[in-house]
Amino acid sequence: MKKLQTSKGFTPLNPEEKQEFCQKQNYLTGFTLVEMIVSLGLFTVILFISMQALLSMVDANHKAQSLRAAMDNLNLSLEEMARNITQGNAYRCDTSSAPCEGTVLRLKSYTGDQLVYKLEAETLKKSVDGGASFTIVTAPSITINYLNFNVTNNGEEPPRVIISIQGTAGTQQGVISSFNIQTTAVQRTPE
């Protein structure tokens, strides 16, 4: 017996059709246990992959921030050193006078302080009292392997100091980056 639609609604079903209709209706109203397990498994796999990608991006961000902070510190130290050199005079390496080349630079700053820059224990150190006491200029995450000051003074031009630095920045394995920096500072001529 088919369902026929009349002006008042559907015609009633016989008991067999009614039972078959109810079974189909119950089957269509929910998920089976197997469907739920499969969907939860897929959701877990997708969530795991997404979380791994998110965690790796967060880790890469932390590494980049750490490296950027170390390089900013090194740039600040180098800028301060170059500023003191351009405004200073009486450059010499260790105990010799210009022209010279070495790992220690001595100069007289514009304020009259006897400044000394040197490489010691893989860090850049600075003294404002002629070498009696030193302070570390670079961050602990920076390791300097090579530092060289090359002072030239030909008498016709103002003295020039070429600073060469090689080292590594970073603290964790995989975050360590090597760098080679060279800059030139020329003494300002007094006005």
MDAnalysis code that builds the backbone (N, CA, C; Angstrom):
import MDAnalysis as mda
import numpy as np

u = mda.Universe.empty(573, n_residues=191, atom_resindex=np.repeat(np.arange(191), 3), trajectory=True)
u.add_TopologyAttr("name", ["N", "CA", "C"] * 191)
u.add_TopologyAttr("resid", np.arange(1, 192))
u.add_TopologyAttr("resname", ["MET", "LYS", "LYS", "LEU", "GLN", "THR", "SER", "LYS", "GLY", "PHE", "THR", "PRO", "LEU", "ASN", "PRO", "GLU", "GLU", "LYS", "GLN", "GLU", "PHE", "CYS", "GLN", "LYS", "GLN", "ASN", "TYR", "LEU", "THR", "GLY", "PHE", "THR", "LEU", "VAL", "GLU", "MET", "ILE", "VAL", "SER", "LEU", "GLY", "LEU", "PHE", "THR", "VAL", "ILE", "LEU", "PHE", "ILE", "SER", "MET", "GLN", "ALA", "LEU", "LEU", "SER", "MET", "VAL", "ASP", "ALA", "ASN", "HIS", "LYS", "ALA", "GLN", "SER", "LEU", "ARG", "ALA", "ALA", "MET", "ASP", "ASN", "LEU", "ASN", "LEU", "SER", "LEU", "GLU", "GLU", "MET", "ALA", "ARG", "ASN", "ILE", "THR", "GLN", "GLY", "ASN", "ALA", "TYR", "ARG", "CYS", "ASP", "THR", "SER", "SER", "ALA", "PRO", "CYS", "GLU", "GLY", "THR", "VAL", "LEU", "ARG", "LEU", "LYS", "SER", "TYR", "THR", "GLY", "ASP", "GLN", "LEU", "VAL", "TYR", "LYS", "LEU", "GLU", "ALA", "GLU", "THR", "LEU", "LYS", "LYS", "SER", "VAL", "ASP", "GLY", "GLY", "ALA", "SER", "PHE", "THR", "ILE", "VAL", "THR", "ALA", "PRO", "SER", "ILE", "THR", "ILE", "ASN", "TYR", "LEU", "ASN", "PHE", "ASN", "VAL", "THR", "ASN", "ASN", "GLY", "GLU", "GLU", "PRO", "PRO", "ARG", "VAL", "ILE", "ILE", "SER", "ILE", "GLN", "GLY", "THR", "ALA", "GLY", "THR", "GLN", "GLN", "GLY", "VAL", "ILE", "SER", "SER", "PHE", "ASN", "ILE", "GLN", "THR", "THR", "ALA", "VAL", "GLN", "ARG", "THR", "PRO", "GLU"])
u.atoms.positions = np.array([
    [0.836, -1.172, 0.000],
    [0.000, 0.000, 0.000],
    [0.880, 1.234, 0.000],
    [0.611, 2.100, -0.906],
    [1.385, 3.310, -1.085],
    [0.782, 4.411, -0.239],
    [1.646, 5.361, 0.096],
    [1.160, 6.538, 0.814],
    [0.539, 7.472, -0.205],
    [-0.635, 7.765, -0.003],
    [-1.320, 8.690, -0.904],
    [-1.643, 9.958, -0.148],
    [-1.412, 11.043, -0.818],
    [-1.697, 12.317, -0.173],
    [-3.086, 12.742, -0.577],
    [-3.853, 13.051, 0.419],
    [-5.192, 13.566, 0.163],
    [-5.235, 14.991, 0.642],
    [-6.368, 15.604, 0.518],
    [-6.513, 16.988, 0.957],
    [-6.375, 17.100, 2.467],
    [-6.596, 16.009, 3.203],
    [-6.481, 16.045, 4.651],
    [-5.130, 15.537, 5.137],
    [-4.248, 15.069, 4.280],
    [-2.950, 14.563, 4.702],
    [-2.648, 13.250, 4.036],
    [-1.802, 12.444, 4.682],
    [-1.399, 11.157, 4.155],
    [-2.392, 10.083, 4.590],
    [-2.485, 9.075, 3.772],
    [-3.332, 7.941, 4.155],
    [-2.571, 7.088, 5.150],
    [-3.224, 6.425, 6.054],
    [-2.546, 5.625, 7.061],
    [-1.827, 4.430, 6.429],
    [-0.725, 4.038, 7.095],
    [0.074, 2.911, 6.631],
    [-0.369, 1.638, 7.340],
    [-0.143, 0.505, 6.674],
    [-0.445, -0.750, 7.346],
    [0.663, -1.027, 8.357],
    [0.513, -1.946, 9.305],
    [1.487, -2.169, 10.377],
    [2.876, -2.560, 9.878],
    [2.993, -3.348, 8.817],
    [4.303, -3.730, 8.308],
    [5.048, -2.526, 7.745],
    [4.350, -1.722, 6.983],
    [4.962, -0.524, 6.416],
    [5.323, 0.464, 7.518],
    [4.457, 0.502, 8.532],
    [4.720, 1.406, 9.645],
    [5.995, 0.998, 10.384],
    [6.200, -0.317, 10.622],
    [7.391, -0.807, 11.310],
    [8.639, -0.553, 10.458],
    [8.544, -0.816, 9.143],
    [9.666, -0.583, 8.244],
    [10.017, 0.919, 8.209],
    [9.016, 1.764, 8.171],
    [9.232, 3.215, 8.160],
    [9.909, 3.678, 9.457],
    [9.477, 3.145, 10.600],
    [10.064, 3.525, 11.894],
    [11.519, 3.073, 11.975],
    [11.833, 1.875, 11.480],
    [13.208, 1.404, 11.503],
    [14.098, 2.294, 10.635],
    [13.605, 2.649, 9.443],
    [14.381, 3.544, 8.582],
    [14.530, 4.910, 9.241],
    [13.485, 5.385, 9.858],
    [13.520, 6.693, 10.511],
    [14.509, 6.688, 11.669],
    [14.517, 5.649, 12.499],
    [15.464, 5.546, 13.602],
    [16.899, 5.444, 13.077],
    [17.080, 4.719, 11.986],
    [18.412, 4.578, 11.413],
    [18.921, 5.929, 10.900],
    [18.070, 6.746, 10.377],
    [18.476, 8.025, 9.809],
    [18.620, 9.125, 10.852],
    [18.206, 8.933, 12.062],
    [18.238, 10.001, 13.061],
    [19.537, 10.089, 13.832],
    [20.465, 9.168, 13.732],
    [21.697, 9.215, 14.517],
    [22.845, 8.546, 13.800],
    [24.013, 8.519, 14.489],
    [25.216, 7.898, 13.942],
    [25.436, 6.561, 14.625],
    [26.041, 5.668, 13.911],
    [26.382, 4.386, 14.520],
    [27.694, 4.550, 15.282],
    [28.020, 3.574, 16.099],
    [29.246, 3.600, 16.886],
    [30.483, 3.623, 15.981],
    [30.453, 2.871, 14.905],
    [31.576, 2.838, 13.965],
    [31.775, 4.213, 13.332],
    [30.707, 4.864, 12.937],
    [30.809, 6.204, 12.345],
    [31.388, 7.194, 13.346],
    [30.991, 7.089, 14.586],
    [31.513, 7.992, 15.624],
    [33.007, 7.754, 15.848],
    [33.430, 6.506, 15.896],
    [34.848, 6.189, 16.106],
    [35.681, 6.704, 14.936],
    [35.209, 6.501, 13.713],
    [35.941, 6.975, 12.537],
    [36.027, 8.504, 12.543],
    [34.935, 9.174, 12.835],
    [34.955, 10.639, 12.825],
    [35.850, 11.191, 13.940],
    [35.815, 10.583, 15.125],
    [36.702, 11.019, 16.200],
    [38.168, 10.764, 15.849],
    [38.449, 9.649, 15.194],
    [39.815, 9.353, 14.770],
    [40.327, 10.372, 13.764],
    [39.503, 10.706, 12.785],
    [39.896, 11.723, 11.799],
    [40.099, 13.084, 12.466],
    [39.193, 13.433, 13.356],
    [39.321, 14.713, 14.069],
    [40.610, 14.757, 14.880],
    [40.955, 13.645, 15.551],
    [42.179, 13.591, 16.361],
    [43.424, 13.723, 15.490],
    [43.441, 13.069, 14.345],
    [44.588, 13.159, 13.442],
    [44.753, 14.586, 12.933],
    [43.675, 15.206, 12.508],
    [43.732, 16.589, 12.009],
    [44.148, 17.538, 13.121],
    [43.631, 17.342, 14.318],
    [44.000, 18.186, 15.457],
    [45.482, 18.018, 15.795],
    [45.986, 16.795, 15.765],
    [47.390, 16.538, 16.063],
    [48.300, 17.227, 15.050],
    [47.981, 17.115, 13.773],
    [48.781, 17.759, 12.730],
    [48.730, 19.282, 12.882],
    [47.571, 19.813, 13.155],
    [47.432, 21.262, 13.330],
    [48.214, 21.751, 14.538],
    [48.170, 21.016, 15.635],
    [48.899, 21.426, 16.841],
    [50.403, 21.361, 16.614],
    [50.879, 20.350, 15.879],
    [52.301, 20.257, 15.577],
    [52.756, 21.459, 14.752],
    [51.958, 21.848, 13.777],
    [52.299, 23.010, 12.951],
    [52.298, 24.276, 13.796],
    [51.323, 24.417, 14.665],
    [51.242, 25.595, 15.530],
    [52.427, 25.649, 16.489],
    [52.766, 24.528, 17.103],
    [53.897, 24.496, 18.033],
    [55.223, 24.765, 17.329],
    [55.393, 24.260, 16.119],
    [56.636, 24.542, 15.390],
    [56.720, 26.009, 15.002],
    [55.595, 26.642, 14.682],
    [55.608, 28.080, 14.380],
    [55.937, 28.892, 15.631],
    [55.409, 28.506, 16.771],
    [55.715, 29.204, 18.021],
    [57.198, 29.049, 18.363],
    [57.734, 27.843, 18.182],
    [59.151, 27.608, 18.452],
    [60.028, 28.425, 17.503],
    [59.676, 28.469, 16.235],
    [60.436, 29.272, 15.271],
    [60.371, 30.753, 15.627],
    [59.242, 31.201, 16.122],
    [59.103, 32.599, 16.540],
    [60.004, 32.907, 17.730],
    [60.064, 31.998, 18.706],
    [60.946, 32.197, 19.863],
    [62.414, 32.231, 19.435],
    [62.787, 31.340, 18.528],
    [64.159, 31.324, 18.032],
    [64.492, 32.622, 17.313],
    [63.584, 33.081, 16.479],
    [63.824, 34.327, 15.735],
    [63.930, 35.520, 16.674],
    [63.078, 35.560, 17.693],
    [63.146, 36.661, 18.662],
    [64.462, 36.623, 19.440],
    [64.903, 35.439, 19.828],
    [66.159, 35.298, 20.560],
    [67.339, 35.751, 19.705],
    [67.361, 35.310, 18.467],
    [68.439, 35.702, 17.558],
    [68.394, 37.196, 17.277],
    [67.207, 37.738, 17.096],
    [67.071, 39.178, 16.825],
    [67.558, 40.001, 18.024],
    [67.230, 39.579, 19.231],
    [67.685, 40.303, 20.424],
    [69.209, 40.276, 20.525],
    [69.810, 39.135, 20.225],
    [71.272, 39.039, 20.275],
    [71.911, 39.936, 19.229],
    [71.380, 39.931, 18.019],
    [71.947, 40.766, 16.963],
    [71.714, 42.251, 17.237],
    [70.580, 42.606, 17.814],
    [70.346, 44.003, 18.202],
    [71.358, 44.455, 19.248],
    [71.660, 43.574, 20.204],
    [72.661, 43.898, 21.219],
    [74.025, 44.107, 20.587],
    [74.399, 43.239, 19.665],
    [75.688, 43.370, 18.996],
    [75.755, 44.663, 18.184],
    [74.689, 44.985, 17.464],
    [74.657, 46.224, 16.682],
    [74.750, 47.449, 17.582],
    [74.074, 47.424, 18.710],
    [74.149, 48.541, 19.656],
    [75.564, 48.705, 20.198],
    [76.200, 47.593, 20.535],
    [77.579, 47.641, 21.040],
    [78.527, 48.199, 19.987],
    [78.360, 47.751, 18.756],
    [79.217, 48.216, 17.674],
    [78.977, 49.696, 17.368],
    [77.740, 50.131, 17.412],
    [77.424, 51.550, 17.182],
    [78.036, 52.432, 18.264],
    [77.944, 51.999, 19.510],
    [78.524, 52.780, 20.608],
    [80.044, 52.861, 20.464],
    [80.661, 51.746, 20.092],
    [82.108, 51.721, 19.897],
    [82.498, 52.652, 18.747],
    [81.774, 52.593, 17.635],
    [82.082, 53.451, 16.487],
    [81.881, 54.921, 16.832],
    [80.847, 55.240, 17.604],
    [80.619, 56.629, 18.010],
    [81.767, 57.138, 18.883],
    [82.212, 56.325, 19.830],
    [83.343, 56.720, 20.673],
    [84.618, 56.895, 19.857],
    [84.805, 56.053, 18.848],
    [85.998, 56.161, 18.011],
    [85.945, 57.427, 17.160],
    [84.793, 57.712, 16.562],
    [84.703, 58.907, 15.706],
    [84.870, 60.187, 16.500],
    [84.472, 60.192, 17.753],
    [84.573, 61.402, 18.567],
    [85.842, 61.427, 19.413],
    [86.615, 60.351, 19.388],
    [87.826, 60.271, 20.197],
    [89.067, 60.618, 19.403],
    [90.223, 60.418, 20.029],
    [91.506, 60.638, 19.370],
    [92.565, 59.795, 20.067],
    [93.805, 59.913, 19.623],
    [94.955, 59.207, 20.192],
    [94.726, 57.702, 20.206],
    [94.439, 57.143, 19.040],
    [94.191, 55.710, 18.910],
    [95.501, 54.949, 18.966],
    [95.477, 53.817, 19.631],
    [96.624, 52.916, 19.603],
    [96.157, 51.504, 19.957],
    [96.872, 50.551, 19.420],
    [96.586, 49.147, 19.696],
    [97.557, 48.681, 20.763],
    [97.028, 48.166, 21.841],
    [97.846, 47.764, 22.984],
    [98.744, 48.924, 23.398],
    [100.017, 48.814, 23.183],
    [100.917, 49.876, 23.627],
    [101.548, 50.631, 22.475],
    [101.391, 50.136, 21.237],
    [102.006, 50.816, 20.094],
    [101.111, 51.960, 19.613],
    [101.673, 52.862, 18.869],
    [100.894, 53.983, 18.341],
    [100.426, 53.649, 16.927],
    [99.541, 54.489, 16.385],
    [98.991, 54.251, 15.054],
    [100.082, 54.428, 14.008],
    [100.068, 53.778, 12.876],
    [99.112, 52.742, 12.482],
    [99.415, 51.415, 13.188],
    [98.378, 50.676, 13.494],
    [98.558, 49.419, 14.206],
    [97.403, 48.481, 13.902],
    [97.572, 47.251, 14.322],
    [96.538, 46.245, 14.137],
    [96.602, 45.298, 15.330],
    [95.435, 44.978, 15.914],
    [95.427, 44.070, 17.054],
    [94.041, 43.855, 17.613],
    [93.981, 43.146, 18.733],
    [92.706, 42.824, 19.370],
    [92.366, 43.781, 20.501],
    [93.245, 44.753, 20.774],
    [92.993, 45.735, 21.829],
    [93.105, 47.119, 21.201],
    [92.123, 47.976, 21.468],
    [92.151, 49.353, 20.982],
    [92.058, 50.289, 22.170],
    [93.001, 51.221, 22.243],
    [92.998, 52.245, 23.280],
    [92.787, 53.585, 22.605],
    [91.980, 54.441, 23.232],
    [91.750, 55.772, 22.695],
    [91.323, 56.722, 23.804],
    [91.409, 57.977, 23.502],
    [90.964, 59.010, 24.438],
    [89.620, 59.509, 23.928],
    [88.572, 59.412, 24.771],
    [87.232, 59.808, 24.335],
    [87.091, 61.326, 24.375],
    [85.996, 61.814, 23.811],
    [85.733, 63.249, 23.785],
    [85.498, 63.808, 25.188],
    [85.179, 62.939, 26.149],
    [84.985, 63.400, 27.529],
    [86.282, 63.351, 28.327],
    [87.352, 62.842, 27.717],
    [88.641, 62.752, 28.402],
    [88.931, 61.399, 29.014],
    [87.963, 60.472, 28.978],
    [88.178, 59.119, 29.512],
    [89.147, 58.354, 28.624],
    [89.924, 57.497, 29.237],
    [90.810, 56.601, 28.502],
    [90.042, 55.303, 28.252],
    [89.521, 55.128, 27.034],
    [88.726, 53.953, 26.688],
    [89.620, 52.839, 26.167],
    [89.248, 51.622, 26.537],
    [89.946, 50.438, 26.036],
    [88.875, 49.427, 25.628],
    [88.980, 48.911, 24.405],
    [88.116, 47.840, 23.914],
    [89.004, 46.632, 23.644],
    [88.538, 45.445, 24.072],
    [89.340, 44.247, 23.822],
    [88.452, 43.008, 23.806],
    [89.021, 41.963, 23.226],
    [88.376, 40.653, 23.200],
    [88.969, 39.820, 24.321],
    [88.086, 39.329, 25.194],
    [88.537, 38.478, 26.293],
    [87.455, 37.456, 26.600],
    [87.836, 36.208, 26.637],
    [86.924, 35.099, 26.948],
    [85.700, 35.110, 26.028],
    [85.949, 35.321, 24.737],
    [84.919, 35.314, 23.691],
    [83.845, 36.371, 23.897],
    [84.168, 37.456, 24.587],
    [83.248, 38.580, 24.752],
    [83.988, 39.879, 24.472],
    [83.236, 40.888, 24.071],
    [83.792, 42.220, 23.864],
    [83.704, 42.958, 25.186],
    [84.837, 43.493, 25.637],
    [84.878, 44.190, 26.920],
    [85.327, 45.627, 26.709],
    [84.875, 46.500, 27.612],
    [85.180, 47.925, 27.527],
    [85.623, 48.420, 28.901],
    [86.616, 49.313, 28.863],
    [87.075, 49.959, 30.090],
    [87.032, 51.459, 29.868],
    [86.581, 52.201, 30.862],
    [86.559, 53.668, 30.773],
    [87.631, 54.286, 31.655],
    [88.433, 53.451, 32.313],
    [89.469, 53.962, 33.220],
    [90.871, 53.522, 32.790],
    [91.078, 53.412, 31.485],
    [92.400, 53.074, 30.976],
    [92.768, 51.617, 31.089],
    [91.839, 50.749, 31.408],
    [92.115, 49.316, 31.485],
    [92.183, 48.775, 32.890],
    [91.886, 49.588, 33.901],
    [91.921, 49.097, 35.287],
    [90.783, 48.116, 35.558],
    [89.605, 48.416, 35.026],
    [88.462, 47.509, 35.201],
    [87.682, 47.459, 33.886],
    [87.143, 46.289, 33.590],
    [86.427, 46.080, 32.332],
    [84.994, 45.649, 32.605],
    [84.096, 46.036, 31.704],
    [82.714, 45.570, 31.721],
    [82.435, 44.875, 30.394],
    [81.580, 43.876, 30.437],
    [81.209, 43.145, 29.229],
    [80.195, 43.986, 28.459],
    [80.441, 44.148, 27.170],
    [79.591, 44.984, 26.330],
    [78.536, 44.161, 25.605],
    [78.844, 42.920, 25.255],
    [77.925, 42.093, 24.479],
    [77.093, 41.186, 25.384],
    [75.979, 40.731, 24.843],
    [75.073, 39.843, 25.581],
    [75.697, 38.461, 25.747],
    [75.253, 37.694, 26.758],
    [75.794, 36.346, 26.956],
    [75.521, 35.401, 25.788],
    [74.505, 35.692, 24.985],
    [74.177, 34.816, 23.854],
    [75.053, 35.070, 22.639],
    [76.004, 36.005, 22.745],
    [76.917, 36.307, 21.643],
    [78.305, 35.800, 21.999],
    [78.871, 35.018, 21.098],
    [80.231, 34.515, 21.254],
    [81.081, 35.123, 20.145],
    [82.107, 35.851, 20.520],
    [82.981, 36.480, 19.534],
    [84.239, 35.627, 19.417],
    [84.482, 35.117, 18.225],
    [85.643, 34.266, 17.968],
    [86.839, 35.068, 17.461],
    [86.557, 36.194, 16.818],
    [87.634, 36.982, 16.219],
    [87.267, 38.456, 16.318],
    [88.215, 39.271, 16.778],
    [88.053, 40.723, 16.840],
    [89.375, 41.342, 16.431],
    [89.310, 42.293, 15.516],
    [90.529, 42.938, 15.055],
    [90.264, 44.428, 14.837],
    [91.172, 45.248, 15.337],
    [91.151, 46.685, 15.099],
    [92.333, 47.005, 14.192],
    [92.082, 47.694, 13.093],
    [93.134, 48.108, 12.185],
    [93.104, 49.634, 12.121],
    [94.095, 50.277, 12.719],
    [94.153, 51.728, 12.789],
    [95.122, 52.225, 11.734],
    [94.653, 53.133, 10.879],
    [95.523, 53.735, 9.866],
    [95.529, 55.246, 10.066],
    [96.706, 55.832, 9.884],
    [96.856, 57.282, 10.018],
    [98.013, 57.693, 9.123],
    [97.665, 58.276, 7.962],
    [98.728, 58.670, 7.044],
    [99.107, 60.146, 7.202],
    [98.514, 60.842, 8.119],
    [98.853, 62.227, 8.388],
    [98.063, 63.230, 7.581],
    [97.667, 62.887, 6.357],
    [96.907, 63.814, 5.525],
    [95.415, 63.719, 5.811],
    [94.938, 62.522, 6.071],
    [93.520, 62.305, 6.347],
    [93.348, 62.002, 7.830],
    [92.116, 62.159, 8.327],
    [91.891, 61.794, 9.732],
    [92.121, 60.305, 9.949],
    [92.531, 59.927, 11.148],
    [92.737, 58.499, 11.442],
    [91.457, 57.702, 11.225],
    [91.660, 56.458, 10.817],
    [90.544, 55.574, 10.514],
    [90.762, 54.256, 11.243],
    [89.684, 53.726, 11.810],
    [89.751, 52.435, 12.506],
    [88.787, 51.482, 11.810],
    [89.324, 50.361, 11.333],
    [88.491, 49.313, 10.731],
    [88.310, 48.219, 11.780],
    [87.048, 47.941, 12.100],
    [86.715, 46.945, 13.123],
    [86.161, 45.716, 12.412],
    [86.752, 44.558, 12.656],
    [86.287, 43.287, 12.090],
    [85.920, 42.353, 13.227],
    [84.705, 41.802, 13.159],
    [84.218, 40.894, 14.203],
    [83.633, 39.651, 13.540],
    [83.994, 38.482, 14.059],
    [83.397, 37.222, 13.634],
    [82.965, 36.470, 14.887],
    [81.824, 35.804, 14.791],
    [81.358, 35.034, 15.942],
    [80.039, 34.361, 15.670],
    [79.374, 33.974, 16.752],
    [78.070, 33.327, 16.664],
    [77.107, 34.017, 17.615],
    [75.839, 33.957, 17.257],
    [74.777, 34.510, 18.100],
    [73.721, 33.443, 18.305],
    [73.216, 33.347, 19.517],
    [72.204, 32.354, 19.857],
    [72.678, 31.483, 20.997],
    [71.720, 30.796, 21.634],
    [72.064, 29.985, 22.792],
    [71.705, 28.522, 22.615],
    [70.695, 28.210, 21.835],
    [70.259, 26.832, 21.691],
    [70.787, 26.251, 20.391],
    [70.941, 24.934, 20.369],
    [71.366, 24.280, 19.140],
    [70.272, 24.473, 18.099],
    [70.631, 24.802, 16.906],
    [69.646, 25.057, 15.866],
    [69.265, 26.522, 15.783],
    [69.608, 27.308, 16.790],
    [69.306, 28.729, 16.807],
    [70.583, 29.531, 16.603],
    [71.714, 28.867, 16.627],
    [72.998, 29.550, 16.542],
    [73.258, 29.961, 15.093],
    [73.565, 31.246, 14.916],
    [73.890, 31.777, 13.597],
    [75.245, 32.447, 13.667],
    [76.049, 32.224, 12.659],
    [77.354, 32.875, 12.630],
    [77.229, 34.212, 11.912],
    [78.126, 35.124, 12.247],
    [78.109, 36.443, 11.629],
    [79.530, 36.918, 11.390],
    [79.685, 37.770, 10.399],
    [80.928, 38.464, 10.075],
    [80.554, 39.922, 9.859],
    [81.081, 40.792, 10.693],
    [80.753, 42.207, 10.605],
    [82.045, 42.998, 10.485],
    [82.015, 43.967, 9.594],
    [83.154, 44.867, 9.466],
    [82.600, 46.273, 9.302],
    [83.166, 47.200, 10.032],
    [82.750, 48.593, 9.933],
    [83.982, 49.487, 10.049],
    [83.846, 50.685, 9.544],
    [84.941, 51.647, 9.587],
    [84.471, 52.890, 10.322],
    [85.294, 53.374, 11.233],
    [85.024, 54.609, 11.962],
    [86.162, 55.576, 11.687],
    [85.808, 56.780, 11.269],
    [86.802, 57.802, 10.950],
    [86.684, 58.919, 11.979],
    [87.836, 59.358, 12.468],
    [87.860, 60.424, 13.462],
    [87.281, 61.699, 12.875],
    [86.415, 62.328, 13.625],
    [85.885, 63.620, 13.203],
    [86.955, 64.668, 13.350],
    [87.005, 65.565, 12.391],
    [87.956, 66.660, 12.523],
    [87.344, 67.717, 13.403],
    [88.078, 68.240, 14.376],
    [87.504, 69.250, 15.267],
    [87.179, 70.521, 14.479],
    [86.049, 71.114, 14.822],
    [85.623, 72.341, 14.128],
    [86.072, 73.563, 14.849],
])
